[in-house]
């Protein structure tokens, strides 16, 4: 009998449990944490294309944008200060995710969500009332701290609460709320940009207090996960909570496995140091490569800077904001496809299909932009039919991301880590994501200026590489209980060589006195 996730188990172990209304509501509320992330992604690109905002804080960019003598359409927004406004948030999220790991492990998932909501609220207020660039940057940093805490805790909360048969769909609720946040932000930008007096950008930035309030209030009413309660020694509370979220009185099998996993995790004195052990190589590959590849799909080029990008390739200000609304709507609808199919078709199928679709679209968009503007990037309006073609293929690209690398980039890492390294490994996952989100956001406008339409080919190369990686190295994880996830590594053609039997030896001894655990 192989040892899986530190627990001896046979193949096909299934825990009883239902998708209760209680679980559904709590997961929906928890997933609202994604609203703050999505709203910020959507709002920043729209605001940085608004003339009143640029005129007040970035006059050099404003003058470049309206300089009729400019000969390079690709470089009109190239400003390190402007990109720092967007990317500073993700650097802050990187730092806070490391702190959030300790908070999530020692105090629970709920306090981490609460801290995230409060910090995001303060940052949104500061941005909405900003009078100088430094206020914008400080506000963005506070927003980043909030996102770091939310992104650390929410995916873990969803994976630990959901019945394993529905874990994929419920976890993708986090990504769905991100896409809803992006769409809401794009719609608000479109209408706020029309406000007379040029102060609509304040409403766009300050509006982030609404998702912050939702996350803060929601975290106060959410129950903690059984895994977190057991981890903190609250055994009876954990058993009662497990009964409630599974809708059953007899949850002994799953509860005992959770307790055993927790007991084993307590033997790990230094989870950060232990991440480097050979047996955790498969998990660390997922924790680092999946978020890296997710950012190098190029999606944030579209989501951060959609209005800027559309304006750069020849759309007017109004048309560029509307185009970003369209891509935001596609993003939401396609995420619903992922919710439907992730536990039915599996993670690998969606990863591979989405990667192939994104690759084709990026090549076509690069060809369209290159044919219109060439190397010199000469200014000019796009013909209506040409604009429709560009938007169409960008939408097809966004749809592919939204049902593959978008939600699965958060789902798969959050479900494969054993409890003993879960908080630390999730922190690595979030940190890598934020590092490369920061890098892409900070260098995008400069890369657009120098690589021109070749920027899309740059990201297409990474899409090709990551699709090959998934095909050969990422096992399927659908319908596997989270406590038994190591079985996918033990049966994998490559990763099985890294899996040791030291856990199983320890567990045999533990299970000799297993009756004691059953009476916990």
C-alpha positions in Angstrom: 0.0 0.0 0.0 1.7 3.2 -1.1 2.0 6.2 1.1 0.2 9.2 -0.3 0.6 12.7 1.1 2.2 11.1 4.2 -0.8 8.7 4.7 -0.9 5.0 3.7 -3.7 4.6 1.3 -5.0 2.4 -1.4 -6.0 3.6 -4.8 -9.4 5.2 -5.3 -10.0 6.3 -1.7 -13.2 8.4 -1.7 -14.5 10.5 1.1 -18.3 10.8 1.5 -19.7 14.3 1.3 -22.1 16.6 -0.5 -22.0 20.0 -2.1 -24.1 21.6 0.7 -25.6 25.1 0.4 -23.4 26.0 3.4 -20.2 25.1 1.5 -21.4 26.8 -1.7 -22.2 30.1 0.1 -18.9 30.1 2.1 -16.9 29.4 -1.0 -18.6 32.2 -3.0 -18.0 34.7 -0.2 -14.3 33.6 0.1 -13.9 33.8 -3.7 -14.9 37.4 -3.5 -11.3 38.0 -2.4 -10.5 37.8 -6.1 -12.6 40.9 -6.7 -9.9 43.2 -5.2 -7.2 41.6 -7.4 -9.4 41.8 -10.6 -10.7 45.3 -9.9 -7.1 46.6 -9.6 -5.9 44.8 -12.7 -8.8 46.3 -14.7 -8.8 49.8 -13.3 -5.1 50.7 -13.6 -4.9 50.3 -17.4 -8.0 52.4 -18.0 -6.9 55.2 -15.6 -3.5 55.5 -17.2 -5.1 56.1 -20.6 -7.3 59.0 -19.2 -6.0 62.4 -20.2 -6.9 64.3 -17.0 -5.0 61.6 -14.9 -2.0 61.8 -17.2 -2.1 65.6 -17.3 -2.0 65.8 -13.5 0.5 63.2 -12.6 2.4 62.3 -15.8 2.5 65.4 -17.9 5.5 64.1 -20.0 3.4 61.1 -21.1 0.4 63.3 -21.8 2.5 65.6 -24.1 4.0 62.6 -25.9 0.5 61.1 -26.4 -0.7 64.3 -28.0 2.4 65.2 -30.0 1.4 65.1 -33.6 5.0 65.1 -34.7 5.6 61.7 -33.0 6.6 59.1 -35.5 6.6 56.0 -33.3 3.2 54.9 -32.2 4.7 52.1 -30.1 6.6 54.5 -27.7 4.0 57.2 -26.8 3.3 55.7 -23.3 6.9 54.7 -22.5 7.5 56.1 -19.0 9.2 54.3 -16.1 7.3 56.4 -13.6 4.0 55.5 -15.2 4.8 51.8 -15.2 6.0 52.1 -11.5 2.5 53.3 -10.7 1.1 50.0 -12.0 3.8 47.6 -11.0 4.6 48.9 -7.5 1.5 47.1 -6.2 2.9 43.7 -7.3 6.2 44.3 -5.6 4.4 45.0 -2.4 2.2 41.9 -2.8 5.4 39.9 -3.1 6.7 41.1 0.2 3.4 40.8 2.0 2.8 37.2 0.7 5.9 36.1 2.7 4.4 37.6 5.9 1.0 36.2 5.0 2.3 32.7 5.0 3.0 32.9 8.8 -0.3 34.6 9.5 -2.2 32.0 7.5 -0.5 29.1 9.2 -0.6 30.3 12.8 -3.8 32.4 13.0 -5.8 30.7 10.2 -7.1 31.6 6.7 -9.7 34.0 7.9 -7.4 36.6 9.6 -5.3 36.7 6.5 -8.3 37.6 4.4 -9.3 40.2 7.0 -5.9 41.9 6.9 -6.0 41.8 3.1 -9.3 43.6 3.0 -8.4 46.3 5.5 -5.1 47.1 3.8 -6.7 47.2 0.4 -9.4 49.6 1.8 -6.8 52.1 3.1 -4.8 52.0 -0.2 -8.0 52.6 -2.2 -8.8 55.7 -0.1 -5.3 57.1 -0.5 -5.4 56.6 -4.3 -8.9 58.2 -4.6 -7.8 61.3 -2.8 -4.2 61.5 -4.2 -2.7 64.9 -4.9 0.8 63.8 -5.8 2.6 60.9 -7.4 4.0 59.7 -4.1 0.4 59.3 -2.7 -0.4 57.2 -5.7 2.6 55.0 -5.2 2.0 54.6 -1.4 -1.6 53.8 -2.1 -0.6 51.2 -4.6 1.8 49.6 -2.1 -1.0 49.3 0.5 -3.2 47.7 -2.2 -0.4 45.3 -2.9 -0.1 44.3 0.7 -3.8 43.6 0.7 -3.6 41.5 -2.5 -0.6 39.5 -1.1 -2.7 38.5 1.9 -5.8 37.7 -0.1 -4.0 35.6 -2.8 -2.2 33.7 -0.1 -5.3 32.7 1.9 -8.2 32.5 -0.5 -7.1 29.7 -2.8 -6.0 27.6 0.2 -9.4 28.3 1.9 -11.3 27.2 -1.2 -9.2 24.0 -1.7 -9.5 23.0 1.9 -13.3 23.6 2.2 -14.6 22.2 -1.1 -15.5 18.5 -1.5 -12.7 17.0 -3.7 -15.1 16.2 -6.5 -16.0 19.8 -6.8 -12.7 21.4 -5.7 -11.8 22.5 -9.2 -15.1 24.3 -9.9 -15.3 26.0 -6.5 -11.6 27.0 -6.5 -12.1 28.6 -9.9 -14.7 30.8 -8.2 -11.6 32.8 -7.1 -10.6 33.3 -10.7 -14.2 34.1 -11.7 -14.3 36.9 -9.2 -11.0 38.2 -10.6 -12.5 38.3 -14.0 -15.7 39.9 -12.7 -13.6 42.5 -10.9 -11.7 43.3 -14.2 -15.0 43.6 -16.1 -16.5 45.9 -13.5 -13.4 48.1 -13.5 -13.4 48.3 -17.4 -17.1 49.3 -17.4 -16.6 51.9 -14.7 -13.6 53.3 -16.5 -15.6 53.7 -19.7 -18.3 55.7 -18.0 -16.1 57.6 -15.5 -13.9 58.8 -18.3 -16.9 60.7 -19.7 -17.5 62.8 -16.5 -17.1 66.5 -17.0 -14.4 68.1 -15.1 -11.9 65.3 -15.5 -12.2 63.8 -12.0 -13.6 60.5 -13.1 -10.3 58.8 -12.5 -10.7 59.5 -8.7 -14.0 57.5 -8.7 -12.2 54.7 -10.6 -9.3 54.4 -8.1 -11.4 55.1 -5.0 -14.1 52.6 -6.1 -11.7 49.8 -5.0 -13.1 50.4 -1.5 -16.2 48.4 -2.5 -14.5 45.0 -3.1 -12.3 45.8 -0.1 -15.4 46.1 2.1 -16.9 42.9 0.6 -13.7 40.9 1.5 -13.4 42.5 4.9 -17.0 41.9 5.9 -17.1 38.4 4.4 -14.0 37.3 6.3 -15.7 38.2 9.6 -18.5 35.7 8.9 -16.7 32.9 7.2 -16.0 29.7 9.1 -12.4 28.5 9.4 -11.4 25.4 7.5 -11.1 22.0 9.3 -7.5 21.8 8.2 -6.6 25.1 9.8 -8.5 24.3 13.0 -6.7 20.9 13.3 -3.4 22.6 12.6 -4.0 24.9 15.6 -5.2 22.1 17.9 -8.9 22.8 17.9 -9.9 19.2 17.2 -13.6 19.2 18.3 -14.3 22.4 16.5 -12.7 20.9 13.4 -14.8 17.7 13.6 -18.0 19.7 13.9 -17.0 22.1 11.1 -16.2 19.1 8.9 -19.6 17.6 9.6 -21.3 20.8 8.7 -19.5 21.5 5.4 -19.8 17.8 4.3 -23.5 17.6 5.3 -22.9 14.3 7.1 -22.6 13.0 10.6 -20.0 10.3 9.9 -16.9 12.0 8.7 -14.4 9.9 10.6 -12.4 8.7 7.7 -11.7 12.1 6.3 -11.2 13.6 9.7 -8.7 11.0 10.8 -6.7 11.5 7.6 -6.7 15.2 8.3 -5.5 14.7 11.8 -2.7 12.3 10.7 -1.6 14.8 8.0 -1.5 17.5 10.7 0.5 15.3 13.1 3.0 14.7 10.4 3.2 18.3 9.5 4.0 19.2 13.1 7.1 17.0 12.8 8.4 19.4 10.2 10.2 22.1 12.2 11.4 24.2 9.4 8.8 24.1 6.5 10.7 26.8 4.5 14.0 24.9 4.7 12.3 21.6 4.0 11.0 22.9 0.7 14.4 22.3 -0.6 14.3 18.6 0.2 14.4 16.2 -2.8 10.9 14.7 -2.1 9.4 18.2 -2.6 11.0 18.8 -6.0 7.7 18.1 -7.8 5.8 20.4 -5.6 8.3 23.2 -6.0 8.3 22.8 -9.7 4.6 23.5 -9.7 5.0 26.4 -7.2 7.5 28.2 -9.3 6.9 27.2 -13.0 3.1 27.5 -13.1 3.0 31.1 -11.8 6.0 32.0 -14.0 4.4 30.6 -17.1 1.0 32.2 -16.2 2.5 35.7 -16.3 4.5 35.0 -19.5 1.4 34.1 -21.4 1.3 37.8 -21.9 -2.2 38.1 -20.4 -1.3 41.0 -18.2 -0.2 43.0 -21.2 -3.8 42.8 -22.2 -5.4 43.2 -18.8 -3.2 45.9 -17.3 -2.8 48.0 -20.4 -5.8 47.0 -22.6 -6.9 50.6 -23.2 -3.3 51.8 -23.5 -2.6 49.0 -25.9 -5.7 49.5 -28.1 -5.0 53.3 -28.1 -1.4 52.6 -29.1 -2.4 50.4 -32.1 -4.7 53.1 -33.4 -8.0 53.0 -31.5 -9.4 56.3 -30.2 -9.7 56.8 -26.5 -13.4 56.0 -26.4 -13.0 52.9 -28.6 -10.0 51.6 -26.6 -12.0 51.7 -23.4 -14.9 49.9 -25.0 -12.6 47.3 -26.4 -11.3 46.6 -23.0 -14.9 46.2 -21.8 -15.4 43.6 -24.5 -12.3 41.6 -23.5 -13.4 41.8 -19.9 -16.8 40.3 -20.8 -15.2 37.5 -22.7 -12.9 36.9 -19.7 -15.9 36.3 -17.4 -17.9 34.1 -19.8 -14.8 31.9 -20.6 -14.1 31.5 -16.9 -17.6 30.0 -16.6 -16.6 27.4 -19.2 -13.6 26.5 -17.0 -15.9 26.1 -13.9 -18.1 23.7 -15.9 -15.3 21.7 -17.4 -12.4 21.6 -15.0 -13.7 18.6 -12.9 -15.2 17.0 -16.0 -12.4 17.3 -18.7 -9.5 17.6 -16.3 -6.7 20.2 -15.8 -4.3 18.9 -18.4 -6.9 19.1 -21.3 -7.7 22.7 -20.5 -4.0 23.6 -20.1 -3.1 22.1 -23.5 -6.1 23.4 -25.4 -5.7 26.9 -24.0 -2.0 27.0 -24.7 -2.5 26.0 -28.4 -5.3 28.5 -28.8 -3.3 31.4 -27.3 -0.2 30.6 -29.4 -2.2 30.8 -32.7 -3.9 34.1 -31.6 -0.7 35.8 -30.6 0.9 35.0 -33.9 -2.1 36.4 -35.8 -2.3 39.6 -33.7 1.4 40.2 -34.2 1.0 39.8 -37.9 -2.0 42.2 -38.0 -0.2 44.9 -35.9 3.0 44.5 -37.9 1.2 44.7 -41.2 -0.5 48.0 -40.1 2.3 49.8 -38.4 5.5 48.0 -39.5 8.8 48.7 -37.7 8.5 52.4 -37.5 5.1 52.4 -35.8 3.7 55.4 -37.8 0.5 56.9 -36.3 -2.8 56.4 -37.9 -6.4 55.2 -37.2 -7.2 51.6 -37.9 -9.9 50.9 -40.5 -13.1 49.6 -38.8 -12.8 46.1 -40.2 -9.2 45.9 -39.3 -9.9 46.9 -35.7 -12.6 44.3 -35.5 -10.2 41.6 -36.6 -7.6 42.6 -34.0 -10.2 42.7 -31.2 -11.6 39.4 -32.3 -8.4 37.5 -32.0 -7.4 39.2 -28.8 -10.8 38.1 -27.4 -10.2 34.5 -28.6 -6.8 34.7 -26.9 -8.4 36.1 -23.6 -11.0 33.3 -23.7 -8.3 30.6 -24.0 -6.4 32.1 -21.0 -9.6 32.4 -19.0 -10.5 28.7 -19.2 -7.0 27.4 -18.9 -4.0 29.2 -17.5 -6.0 31.9 -15.6 -7.9 29.7 -13.2 -5.6 26.7 -13.3 -2.6 28.8 -12.5 -4.1 29.3 -9.0 -6.0 26.0 -8.6 -3.3 23.5 -9.4 -0.6 24.9 -7.0 -3.1 25.3 -4.2 -4.2 21.6 -4.4 -0.9 19.7 -4.7 0.9 20.7 -1.6 1.0 18.4 1.5 -0.2 20.1 4.7 3.3 20.2 6.2 4.5 22.6 3.5 1.2 24.0 2.3 1.4 27.6 3.7 5.1 28.0 2.8 4.7 26.5 -0.7 1.6 28.6 -1.4 3.7 31.7 -0.3 6.3 30.7 -2.8 3.6 30.3 -5.5 2.2 33.8 -4.8 5.6 35.3 -4.5 6.8 34.0 -7.9 3.5 35.1 -9.4 3.9 38.6 -8.0 7.6 38.8 -9.0 6.9 38.2 -12.6 3.7 40.2 -12.6 5.8 43.1 -11.4 8.5 42.4 -14.0 6.0 42.2 -16.9 4.1 45.3 -15.7 7.3 47.3 -15.2 9.0 46.5 -18.6 6.0 46.1 -20.8 5.8 49.7 -22.2 9.5 49.8 -22.7 9.4 46.4 -24.5 6.5 47.6 -26.6 8.6 50.6 -27.6 11.6 48.5 -28.6 10.1 45.1 -29.8 7.1 46.7 -31.5 4.7 44.0 -32.7 7.4 41.4 -31.9 6.3 41.7 -28.3 3.4 39.3 -29.1 5.9 36.8 -30.6 8.0 37.1 -27.5 5.1 35.9 -25.3 4.1 33.3 -28.0 7.5 31.6 -27.5 6.8 31.2 -23.8 3.3 29.9 -24.5 4.9 27.2 -26.7 7.4 26.3 -24.0 4.8 26.0 -21.2 2.5 23.9 -23.3 5.3 21.4 -23.9 6.0 21.5 -20.1 2.4 20.7 -19.3 2.3 17.8 -21.8 5.4 16.1 -20.4 5.6 17.1 -16.7 2.3 18.0 -15.2 0.1 15.1 -14.0 -3.7 15.2 -13.9 -5.1 16.1 -10.5 -8.8 16.0 -10.9 -10.9 14.0 -8.5 -7.9 13.3 -6.2 -8.6 14.1 -2.5 -6.2 16.9 -1.4 -4.8 14.7 1.4 -3.9 12.0 -1.2 -2.4 14.2 -3.8 1.1 12.7 -3.7 -0.1 9.6 -5.5 0.0 11.7 -8.8 3.7 12.2 -8.3 4.4 8.6 -7.3 2.9 7.3 -10.5 4.4 10.0 -12.8 7.1 8.8 -15.3 9.6 11.6 -14.2 8.6 12.8 -10.8 8.3 9.4 -9.2 12.1 9.2 -8.9 12.0 12.1 -6.4 9.4 10.6 -4.1 10.9 8.8 -1.1 9.3 6.3 1.3 10.4 8.1 4.5 6.8 9.3 5.1 5.3 5.9 4.7 7.8 4.3 7.2 6.8 6.9 9.8 3.2 6.5 9.1 3.3 2.7 9.6 4.4 3.4 13.2 1.8 6.1 13.6 -1.0 3.8 12.4 0.0 1.0 14.8 -1.5 3.2 17.4 -4.1 4.6 15.0 -7.0 4.0 17.4 -5.8 6.8 19.5 -6.1 9.2 16.5 -9.6 7.9 15.8 -10.6 8.9 19.3 -9.2 12.5 19.0 
